[in-house]
Amino acid sequence: MSRKSIRAYDLPERVAAYDTDMELMHPNRSKMVQVALEVLPFHSDARLRALDLGVGTGYFAERFLEAFPQSSVHALDGARTMIDLAKARLGSRGKSVDFRVGDMRDLREHFAHVESFDVVYSSYALHHLTLDEKMSVVRAAVSLLRPGGWFVNADIVVADTSGVEKRIQEIRVNGIVERARGADPRFADYEATRRFLDELEANEGDQPLTLKDDLQVLREAGLGDVAVYWLEYREAVTGGRK
Ligand SMILES: C[S@@+](CC[C@H](N)C(=O)[O-])C[C@H]1O[C@@H](n2cnc3c(N)ncnc32)[C@H](O)[C@@H]1O
């Protein structure tokens, strides 16, 4: 599934529209990244070494380096096209980022040369993994963290029951149609938007877990103080400390 997810993001036309689409489809992204950054108990002058899982176009990496300007980021993504956009976004800040094209399911291989990380973070990427893959990726991430290091994840979840999921999806689709204001034919009305999202999610291999399962993954991977720091409908910021 995940190779399919990577291929879906390696298309120039998808990437060109990516950040505008994120504004429409995930208006909480900024808030979620803000919360994830606030959770990290480090001084802004700290020289942190961070790992970004699924860096995409570099939104979180840019915000991380704004919050911790003395820090460095190792940024992993399977899609070279996304990494090219991240480099463009980061401009001169890119000198603090070591970009790597690769599959996060081989995490330990990619970072065997790095001593350890103070922070591992991710946004909107881990839901492309199956439960078993997520378990193994988060375990590998925890093994790369130094004792006392932090893992934070801003991502989508699925509801515990189909009734709740149905209502949350209705709220989601109505929100997108309202924000698009008829200016984008993909989101002209409820039906068109639903069709677009169904195709997109099938194409990208989305497979979000319930919040309960996500928290269990973090605990089983060896994190302590596992918590939900922010939640709205189908989006959550979770994390824990090694
Ligand atoms: C929805 S984007 C999120 C990007 C960015 N973190 C953000 O918040 O905008 C998901 C990213 O995860 C990457 N991805 C998905 N599965 C992956 C895998 N197994 N290994 C590496 N990258 C993967 C995709 O290529 C894509 O860039």
The ligand as an ORCA input file, in Angstrom:
! r2SCAN-3c Opt
* xyz 0 1
  C       0.061     13.812      2.781
  S       1.781     13.953      2.514
  C       2.299     14.814      3.990
  C       3.520     15.646      3.766
  C       3.916     16.622      4.881
  N       4.405     15.941      6.054
  C       2.778     17.561      5.218
  O       2.377     17.650      6.387
  O       2.297     18.240      4.308
  C       2.380     12.319      2.799
  C       3.842     12.137      2.413
  O       4.289     10.867      2.899
  C       5.099     10.259      1.897
  N       5.074      8.803      2.119
  C       3.999      7.973      2.139
  N       4.381      6.715      2.423
  C       5.735      6.757      2.587
  C       6.730      5.783      2.905
  N       6.410      4.506      3.110
  N       8.015      6.178      3.000
  C       8.370      7.472      2.792
  N       7.475      8.444      2.490
  C       6.179      8.083      2.388
  C       4.493     10.705      0.582
  O       5.425     10.629     -0.467
  C       4.083     12.146      0.910
  O       5.085     13.079      0.609
*
